Amino acid sequence: MAMTTVQLRTETKKKLDALKLHPRETYDELIGRLADSAYDDEPLSEEELRDIRESENDIKAGRVRSLREIMRDLGDDKAIRSLVE
């Protein structure tokens, strides 16, 4: 296995230490796990992308309702009070 030296700021090393699953997890294992989690193994479908674009267009056109309005229409007074508090 090829070895590489990496320079880190003290703050970055502390962050990495806090992300370890267990004290004996190596930095190589940790960084590999973090890198793997950065990739989306389930990309959005064309339908999902279309729905997102449609929602963005609704927002731009002002076709939105607040949560308070929706809860009022559903008759959920308890939820409305919790929003106010």
Contact map, one row per residue, 1 for C-alpha under 8 A:
1110000000000000000000000000000000000000000000000000000000000000000000000000000000000
1111000000000000000000000000000000000000000000000000000000000000000000000000000000000
1111100000000000000000000000000000000000000000000000000000000000000000000000000000000
0111110000000000000000000000000000000000000000000000000000000000000000000000000000000
0011111000000000000000000000000000000000000000000000000000000000000000000000000000000
0001111100000000000000000000000000000000000000000000000000000000000000000000000000000
0000111110000000000000000000000000000000000000000000000000000000000000000000000000000
0000011111011000000000000000000000000000000000000000000000000000000000000000000000000
0000001111111000000000000000000000000000000000000000000000000000000000000000000000000
0000000111111100000000000000000000000000000000000000000000000000000000000000000000000
0000000011111110000000000000000000000000000000000000000000000000000000000000000000000
0000000111111111000000000000000000000000000000000000000000000000000000000000000000000
0000000111111111100000000000000000000000000000000000000000000000000000000000000000000
0000000001111111110000000000000000000000000000000000000000000000000000000000000000000
0000000000111111111000000000000000000000000000000000000000000000000000000000000000000
0000000000011111111100000010010000000000000000000000000000000000000000000000000000000
0000000000001111111100000000000000000000000000000000000000000000000000000000000000000
0000000000000111111100000000000000000000000000000000000000000000000000000000000000000
0000000000000011111110000000010000000000000000000000000000000000000000000000000000000
0000000000000001111111101000010000000000000000000000000000000000000000000000000000000
0000000000000000001111101000000000000000000000000000000000000000000000000000000000000
0000000000000000000111111000000000000000000000000000000000000000000000000000000000000
0000000000000000000111111000000000000000000000000000000000000000000000000000000000000
0000000000000000000001111100000000000000000000000000000000000000000000000000000000000
0000000000000000000111111110110000000000000000000000000000000000000000000000000000000
0000000000000000000000011111110000000000000000000000000000000000000000000000000000000
0000000000000001000000001111111000000000000000000000000000000000000000000000000000000
0000000000000000000000000111111100000000000000000000000000000000000000000000000000000
0000000000000000000000001111111110000000000000000000000000000000000000000000000000000
0000000000000001001100001111111111000000000000000000000000000000000000000000000000000
0000000000000000000000000011111111100000000000000000000000000000000000000000000000000
0000000000000000000000000001111111110000000000000000000000000000000000000000000000000
0000000000000000000000000000111111111000000000000000000000000000000000000000000000000
0000000000000000000000000000011111111100000000000000000000000000000000000000000000000
0000000000000000000000000000001111111110000000000000000000000000000000000000000000000
0000000000000000000000000000000111111110000000000000000000000000000000000000000000000
0000000000000000000000000000000011111111000000000000000000000000000000000000000000000
0000000000000000000000000000000001111111000000000000000000000000000000000000000000000
0000000000000000000000000000000000111111100000000000000000000000000000000000000000000
0000000000000000000000000000000000001111111000000000000000000000000000000000000000000
0000000000000000000000000000000000000011111000000000000000000000000000000000000000000
0000000000000000000000000000000000000001111100000000000000000000000000000000000000000
0000000000000000000000000000000000000001111110000000000000000000000000000000000000000
0000000000000000000000000000000000000000011111011000000000000000000000000000000000000
0000000000000000000000000000000000000000001111111000000000000000000000000000000000000
0000000000000000000000000000000000000000000111111100000000000000000000000000000000000
0000000000000000000000000000000000000000000011111110000000000000000000000000000000000
0000000000000000000000000000000000000000000111111111000000000000000000000000000000000
0000000000000000000000000000000000000000000111111111100000000000000000000000000000000
0000000000000000000000000000000000000000000001111111110000000000000000000000000000000
0000000000000000000000000000000000000000000000111111111000000000000000000000000000000
0000000000000000000000000000000000000000000000011111111100000000000000000000000000000
0000000000000000000000000000000000000000000000001111111110000000000000000000000000000
0000000000000000000000000000000000000000000000000111111111000000000000000000000000000
0000000000000000000000000000000000000000000000000011111111100000000000000000000000000
0000000000000000000000000000000000000000000000000001111111110000000000000000000000000
0000000000000000000000000000000000000000000000000000111111111000000000000000000000000
0000000000000000000000000000000000000000000000000000011111111111000000000000000000000
0000000000000000000000000000000000000000000000000000001111111111000000000000000000000
0000000000000000000000000000000000000000000000000000000111111110000000000000000000000
0000000000000000000000000000000000000000000000000000000011111110000000000000000000000
0000000000000000000000000000000000000000000000000000000001111111000000000000000000000
0000000000000000000000000000000000000000000000000000000001111111100000000000000000000
0000000000000000000000000000000000000000000000000000000001100111110000000000000000000
0000000000000000000000000000000000000000000000000000000000000011111011000000000000000
0000000000000000000000000000000000000000000000000000000000000001111111000000000000000
0000000000000000000000000000000000000000000000000000000000000000111111100000000000000
0000000000000000000000000000000000000000000000000000000000000000011111110000000100100
0000000000000000000000000000000000000000000000000000000000000000111111111000000000000
0000000000000000000000000000000000000000000000000000000000000000111111111100000000000
0000000000000000000000000000000000000000000000000000000000000000001111111111101100000
0000000000000000000000000000000000000000000000000000000000000000000111111111100100000
0000000000000000000000000000000000000000000000000000000000000000000011111111000000000
0000000000000000000000000000000000000000000000000000000000000000000001111111000000000
0000000000000000000000000000000000000000000000000000000000000000000000111111100000000
0000000000000000000000000000000000000000000000000000000000000000000000111111111100000
0000000000000000000000000000000000000000000000000000000000000000000000110011111110000
0000000000000000000000000000000000000000000000000000000000000000000000000001111111000
0000000000000000000000000000000000000000000000000000000000000000000000100001111111100
0000000000000000000000000000000000000000000000000000000000000000000100110001111111110
0000000000000000000000000000000000000000000000000000000000000000000000000000111111111
0000000000000000000000000000000000000000000000000000000000000000000000000000011111111
0000000000000000000000000000000000000000000000000000000000000000000100000000001111111
0000000000000000000000000000000000000000000000000000000000000000000000000000000111111
0000000000000000000000000000000000000000000000000000000000000000000000000000000011111
